[in-house]
């Protein structure tokens, strides 16, 4: 991991350009053409039941492992795509490998991207969360995602498939919000232990009005009243 500190602007940059270069060399992607996004919006990935379509499982898993390490360290922008592709590690096909190579092509044009922390930024934690609905075409489960920032830089993020099948967009967003709020509570406890006790509620951004309404009054919603009530700050 590379760390650059600029005293004049009071900023710290962290990234992994050298590690990304090693990934290119390992998988022969040094001369690939860069793309602007890590995933093709029109791609619909599913599991394959045809053993003849399978590719080199070991090579695919090796590439997934390398990208997962990168995504959890300094590149939250590829976390969703890599976690989605990791679901097909047991039976990868040509379509999955093509999508994986697209992630590498995206990294080709963004190898020098990283996370920037500024001393002038707010010391309070701010979070954002979202979810798709029935994004997994095999089991119709949704995927939750959240990210928390402090001092203008990301400090924690996640993209995971939900354990239940949501019956609506609002429910999928509500489950994602519950997961994000659990992380927010843990971060508040951690900051208190580090001597930076939060003095205001944690701000959480969510774009679904129905999910927000359920967090404020879950007793009036049949789908929410059987779940644990979560704290919501806005």
N, C-alpha and C positions, 0 to 999 in steps of 0.2 A: 504494500500500500504506500502511495506517495502522499506526503503531507507538505504543503507550502504555507508559510506564514508571512503575511504582509503587514509589517508594523505600521506603515504609513496609513493604510486604509483600515487597520485593525480587523483583518479578516483571515480566516484559515480555510484552505481548500484541501479536500482529501479526494483521492481518486486512485485508479489502478490501471493506468495506460500500459505499463510494462506487462502486467498479468494478461491484459487483453491481447497484447502482441504475441504472447506465448500460446494463447488459445488459437490464434490464427495459424501459427506455425505448426501446431500439433495436428490440426485438422485440415491443413492445406488451403486455408482461406485468405492467404496474404494478398492475393490479387483480385479479390471479390469486389464487386461494385456496390457502393453504399446505397442504402435506401433511407427514407425519412421516418419510417415507423417500424417498430419491432414485430408487428403482426399485420397480416393481410386482413382487412375488415371483412372481406368476402369469404374467407376460409372457414369451412365447417368441418372440424376434426372429430372423428369418431373412432371407436375401437374396431379393429379388423378381426374377423373370424376366419379369414383365409390364411393359412400358414404359408402359402406361396408368396404372399405379399410382404412377408417379414424381411427386415434388413438385419444388418449386424447389430445384435442387441448390445453387445459389450461396447462397441464404438458409440452407439447412441447414448447409453447410460453414462459413459465417460464424458461426453459433451454436455449432457444435462448436469452432471455433477459440477463441472467447471463453471457453467453459467449460473447454477444455484449459488455457488460460493460468491460469485461476483454480485449477484442480485441482492444477497443478504448483507453484503459488506458496504458497497458504495453506490449501487445502481438500482434504486427503487423503480426506475422507469421500465425495467424489463422483468420485474417480479411477477406480474400477472401472466405474461406470456410464457415464461420459463416454468412456473408452477403448473400451468395448463398442459404444457408439453410433457412434463414429468409424469403425468397420469398414464402415458402410453409407453413407459419404459419397458414393460414386460413383453410388449408385442409391437414394436415400432414398424411403420411402413414407410414407403417412399414419400407419401404425403406429409407424414410427421417430420421426416428428415428435411424436406424442403422448407417446412415452417421453421425448423430449428436453424437451418442455414440463414434464413431471413433475419433471425435475431443477430447472428454474427455479422451479417451485412449492415445491419443497423449500427452495431458497435463499431464497424469500420469507419463510419462517418462521425461517430461520437466518442471515439476512444479517449479524448481529452476532457470529456465531461466528468463532473464530479459534484460533490456537495460543498457548499460554501457556508461558513458560519461567520456572522458579523458580531462584533462586540457591541455595536450600536443597535442591534436588533432587540426585540422584546425578550425578556427573560421568562415570560409566561408561555406555557405550552398551548398550542392551538392544533386541533385535529380536524381531519376531513375523512368522511367515510362514504362508501357507495357499494352498490351490488348490481349485478345483472339479474335477470330472471330466467330460470330454467336454461342457463347457458350450456350445461352439459347435455348433449344430445343423447347420451346413453342412459342416464338415470334421471334426467330432468332436474337435477339439483342446481342451485344458484351458487355464485361465487361472491364472497364478501371481500372487501378491500378497505384498508384504512392507512392513513399516514399522519404522523404527528411532527410538528416543526417547533423549533426553539432557536432563537438567535438567527432567524431567517433560513435555517437549514434543517433538513429532515433528521430526526433522531431515532425513529422507529417506524416500521411499516410492515404490512402483511397482506397477503392475497391467498385465501384458502376457500375450498369448497365447503358449503354449509352442510351440517350433518342431517338436516331435514329437507323435505321437499316443500318449498313455499307455494302456496296456492294463489298468490297475487304478487304484483310488484311491490305493493306496500309491505307485505309480510317479509319479502326478501330483504327490503331495505331495513325493516325493523330488526331482523336478526343480525344484519351487518352492524347496525347501530349499537345493539347490545354487546357485540364483540368488541367494538371500538371503545365503548364506555368502560368495559372491564380493563382494557389497556390504560385508559385515562386514569382510573382509580389507582392502578399500580404505579403509574408515572408520578402521580401526586405524592404517593407514599415514598417513592424513591427520592424525589426532590426534597422532601422534608428531611429525610435521613442525611442528605448531602448539604443541608443548611440553607436551602433555597425554598423554604416553605411557601406554597402558593397562597396568595392573599385574596385572589378572586376566583370565581368558578372557572373551570376549564371550558373554553369555547369549542364547540363541536359543530361542524358544518354538515348539513344533510339537505338534499335537494327534493325530497319527497314529502309533500305536505301531509299526506295520510299517515306516514310513519311518524312524523313529528307530533301529530295529533294523538296517536296512540301512546307515545311516551309521556304526554302531559295528562292523559286521562285514560289509562288502560282498562279501567273497570267497565267502560261503556263499549268495549270492543270484544266480541266473542273470541277472536283469535288471540288476543293479547292477555285476557284476564287469567288464563291458565299458566302464563309465564311469569317469571320473577320480574317485578317492576325494577327498572333501571333508572339511575339518575340522569337527568338531561339538562345540560347547561347551554344557554344560547345568549 
